[in-house]
Amino acid sequence: MAKLSKEQIQAEVEAKGYKLLSAEGYSNMNSIIVVQCDHGHTIEVSMADFRRASFECPCCNTGKVENPIKVPEKTGYRVIAFDQATEKFGLSIWDDGKLVFFNLYAFTGALNVRLAKIKKLLEEVIIPEWKPDFIVCEDIQYQYGAVLTYKVLAMLLGIIEVTCTEKGIPYEVVSPNVWRKYAGTCGKTRQEEKMLSVATVRQKYQVNVSDDVAEAILIGSYGAKVHKRQLELAFGKK
């Protein structure tokens, strides 16, 4: 696709009711431009995401996030685990080392919209309503050629870490190699690891789930059992 001129970018931006503030960093469709909505909110967004029909100002979309699923009442030390992604967000909940809930959340829209929605889910539902004592999420790994994916996941990880810190929730960012070794799902390829995760969850917990949810369950299994054991050691329990 031919590189757009500043005039072409400005025409597209204005056609959607926004104002172009800067296109200095533009070199291709994944480059960041800076736009302003008609309420004065400044938004950094890639040209590719801005072109999406679903793009909307994340600051204007500030309606309260309702609890999307009825989670069981808390019955013990609660660990919540995430399999990181901005479009399909796997989650599992563990009370005293027992799996009590799992689900997959789908987020649509431009990247900044998805990130804003995940942040609101954390701040308005997961932490105040589900009351985790500990949160565990997967660390990011760079895969050759996947620079944009690495950048996106780094942004998501930053949101999770900052939110946990602000809300006073202890957390762990666990390497994929660590939890996979714990779960016994290390494979030669990413696809093989996904298949092993689904099969392991089916065998251990008798549920059929997608690979996103399966990995959230296994990350939670690692976090719930390893962290609980660390607490027991700290308090002198055998």
C-alpha positions as CSV (number, residue, x, y, z in Angstrom):
1,M,0.0,0.0,0.0
2,A,1.4,3.4,-0.9
3,K,2.4,5.7,1.9
4,L,-0.2,8.3,2.7
5,S,0.6,12.0,2.6
6,K,-0.2,14.2,5.6
7,E,-3.0,15.7,3.6
8,Q,-4.6,12.3,3.0
9,I,-4.2,11.4,6.7
10,Q,-5.8,14.7,7.7
11,A,-8.7,14.1,5.3
12,E,-9.4,10.6,6.7
13,V,-9.2,11.9,10.3
14,E,-11.5,14.8,9.7
15,A,-14.0,12.6,7.8
16,K,-14.5,10.6,11.1
17,G,-15.0,13.8,13.1
18,Y,-11.6,14.0,14.6
19,K,-8.8,16.6,14.5
20,L,-5.3,15.6,13.4
21,L,-2.7,16.9,16.0
22,S,0.4,15.2,14.7
23,A,1.5,12.8,12.0
24,E,5.2,13.3,12.4
25,G,5.8,9.7,13.4
26,Y,3.9,8.3,10.4
27,S,5.8,6.0,8.0
28,N,3.4,3.1,7.5
29,M,-0.1,1.9,8.6
30,N,1.2,0.7,12.0
31,S,2.8,4.1,12.8
32,I,1.3,6.2,15.6
33,I,-0.6,9.4,14.8
34,V,-2.1,11.8,17.3
35,V,-5.8,12.8,17.0
36,Q,-8.3,14.7,19.1
37,C,-12.0,13.9,19.4
38,D,-14.7,16.6,19.5
39,H,-14.6,16.5,23.3
40,G,-11.0,17.5,23.4
41,H,-9.5,14.1,24.3
42,T,-6.0,13.4,22.8
43,I,-5.6,9.9,21.5
44,E,-2.4,8.1,20.2
45,V,-3.4,5.5,17.7
46,S,-2.0,3.6,14.7
47,M,-3.4,4.6,11.3
48,A,-4.5,1.0,10.8
49,D,-6.5,1.0,14.1
50,F,-8.0,4.5,13.4
51,R,-9.3,3.2,10.0
52,R,-11.3,0.4,11.7
53,A,-15.0,1.0,11.7
54,S,-15.1,0.1,15.4
55,F,-12.6,2.9,16.4
56,E,-14.0,5.2,19.1
57,C,-12.4,7.6,21.6
58,P,-11.6,5.5,24.7
59,C,-12.0,8.5,27.0
60,C,-15.5,9.2,25.8
61,N,-16.4,5.5,26.2
62,T,-16.4,5.7,30.0
63,G,-19.6,4.0,31.0
64,K,-19.3,1.8,34.1
65,V,-18.3,-1.8,33.3
66,E,-20.9,-4.1,34.7
67,N,-20.0,-7.5,36.2
68,P,-20.2,-9.6,33.1
69,I,-20.5,-13.0,34.9
70,K,-21.7,-14.0,38.3
71,V,-18.5,-15.3,40.1
72,P,-18.9,-17.6,43.1
73,E,-18.7,-16.1,46.6
74,K,-15.1,-15.9,47.8
75,T,-14.5,-18.9,50.1
76,G,-10.8,-18.7,50.9
77,Y,-7.4,-17.2,49.7
78,R,-8.3,-16.1,46.2
79,V,-5.9,-16.1,43.3
80,I,-6.9,-14.7,39.9
81,A,-4.8,-15.6,36.8
82,F,-4.7,-14.1,33.3
83,D,-3.6,-15.4,29.9
84,Q,-2.6,-12.1,28.3
85,A,-4.2,-10.9,25.1
86,T,-6.1,-7.8,24.2
87,E,-8.8,-9.5,22.1
88,K,-9.3,-12.8,23.8
89,F,-8.6,-12.5,27.5
90,G,-8.6,-15.8,29.4
91,L,-9.1,-15.8,33.2
92,S,-9.3,-18.3,36.0
93,I,-10.1,-17.9,39.7
94,W,-8.8,-20.2,42.5
95,D,-10.0,-20.2,46.1
96,D,-7.6,-22.1,48.5
97,G,-6.0,-23.8,45.5
98,K,-9.3,-25.0,44.0
99,L,-10.5,-23.9,40.6
100,V,-13.9,-22.2,41.1
101,F,-14.3,-20.1,37.9
102,F,-12.9,-19.6,34.4
103,N,-14.0,-17.6,31.4
104,L,-13.0,-16.0,28.1
105,Y,-13.6,-12.3,27.6
106,A,-13.6,-10.8,24.1
107,F,-12.7,-7.2,23.5
108,T,-13.4,-5.4,20.3
109,G,-12.4,-2.1,18.8
110,A,-9.1,-0.3,18.2
111,L,-6.1,-1.2,20.4
112,N,-6.5,1.8,22.8
113,V,-10.2,1.0,23.1
114,R,-9.5,-2.6,24.1
115,L,-6.8,-1.6,26.6
116,A,-9.1,1.0,28.1
117,K,-11.9,-1.7,28.5
118,I,-9.5,-4.2,30.1
119,K,-8.3,-1.5,32.6
120,K,-11.9,-0.7,33.5
121,L,-12.6,-4.4,34.0
122,L,-9.7,-4.7,36.4
123,E,-10.5,-1.5,38.3
124,E,-14.3,-1.8,38.4
125,V,-15.0,-5.5,38.5
126,I,-12.1,-7.9,39.1
127,I,-10.5,-6.1,42.0
128,P,-13.4,-4.4,43.9
129,E,-16.1,-7.1,43.3
130,W,-14.1,-10.4,43.0
131,K,-11.6,-9.3,45.7
132,P,-8.4,-11.2,44.7
133,D,-5.7,-11.7,47.4
134,F,-3.1,-12.3,44.7
135,I,-3.0,-11.9,40.9
136,V,-0.7,-13.9,38.5
137,C,-0.3,-13.2,34.8
138,E,2.0,-14.4,32.1
139,D,5.1,-12.5,31.2
140,I,5.7,-11.5,27.5
141,Q,8.2,-13.3,25.3
142,Y,9.6,-11.8,22.1
143,Q,9.1,-13.9,19.0
144,Y,11.2,-13.2,16.0
145,G,9.4,-10.8,13.6
146,A,6.5,-10.1,16.0
147,V,7.6,-6.7,17.2
148,L,4.1,-5.2,17.1
149,T,2.6,-8.1,19.1
150,Y,5.4,-7.7,21.7
151,K,4.7,-4.0,22.0
152,V,0.9,-4.6,22.4
153,L,1.4,-7.2,25.2
154,A,4.0,-4.9,26.9
155,M,1.4,-2.2,27.1
156,L,-1.2,-4.6,28.5
157,L,1.3,-5.9,31.1
158,G,2.0,-2.4,32.1
159,I,-1.7,-1.7,32.7
160,I,-2.0,-4.9,34.9
161,E,1.1,-4.1,36.9
162,V,0.2,-0.4,37.5
163,T,-3.4,-1.3,38.4
164,C,-2.3,-3.9,40.9
165,T,0.2,-1.5,42.4
166,E,-2.4,1.3,42.7
167,K,-5.0,-1.0,44.3
168,G,-2.5,-2.7,46.7
169,I,-2.9,-6.2,45.2
170,P,0.2,-8.4,45.3
171,Y,1.0,-10.0,42.0
172,E,3.5,-12.1,40.1
173,V,4.5,-12.0,36.4
174,V,5.5,-15.5,35.6
175,S,7.6,-16.6,32.6
176,P,5.8,-18.9,30.1
177,N,8.6,-21.4,30.5
178,V,8.1,-21.5,34.3
179,W,4.4,-22.2,34.3
180,R,4.5,-24.6,31.3
181,K,7.2,-26.6,33.0
182,Y,5.1,-26.7,36.2
183,A,2.1,-27.8,34.2
184,G,4.0,-30.2,31.9
185,T,3.0,-28.5,28.7
186,C,6.3,-27.5,27.2
187,G,6.3,-28.2,23.5
188,K,8.5,-27.8,20.4
189,T,6.1,-25.3,18.8
190,R,3.5,-22.8,20.0
191,Q,0.7,-24.8,18.4
192,E,1.9,-27.9,20.2
193,E,2.0,-26.1,23.5
194,K,-1.6,-24.9,23.0
195,M,-2.8,-28.4,22.2
196,L,-1.0,-29.8,25.3
197,S,-2.6,-27.1,27.5
198,V,-6.1,-27.9,26.2
199,A,-5.5,-31.7,26.7
200,T,-4.0,-31.2,30.2
201,V,-7.0,-29.1,31.4
202,R,-9.4,-31.7,29.9
203,Q,-7.7,-34.5,31.7
204,K,-7.1,-32.8,35.1
205,Y,-10.3,-30.7,35.4
206,Q,-12.7,-32.5,33.0
207,V,-13.6,-29.4,31.1
208,N,-13.4,-28.6,27.4
209,V,-12.1,-25.1,26.8
210,S,-10.3,-23.0,24.2
211,D,-6.5,-22.7,24.4
212,D,-6.8,-19.2,25.8
213,V,-8.8,-20.4,28.8
214,A,-6.8,-23.6,29.2
215,E,-3.6,-21.5,29.6
216,A,-5.3,-19.1,32.0
217,I,-6.3,-22.2,34.1
218,L,-2.8,-23.6,34.1
219,I,-1.2,-20.2,34.9
220,G,-3.7,-20.0,37.8
221,S,-2.9,-23.6,39.0
222,Y,0.8,-22.6,39.1
223,G,0.0,-19.3,41.0
224,A,-2.5,-20.8,43.4
225,K,-0.4,-23.7,44.5
226,V,3.1,-22.3,44.4
227,H,2.1,-19.0,46.1
228,K,0.1,-20.9,48.8
229,R,3.1,-23.0,49.6
230,Q,5.2,-19.9,49.9
231,L,2.7,-18.5,52.4
232,E,2.7,-21.8,54.4
233,L,6.5,-21.7,54.6
234,A,6.4,-18.0,55.7
235,F,4.0,-18.9,58.5
236,G,5.9,-22.0,59.6
237,K,3.3,-24.6,58.3
238,K,4.5,-28.0,57.0
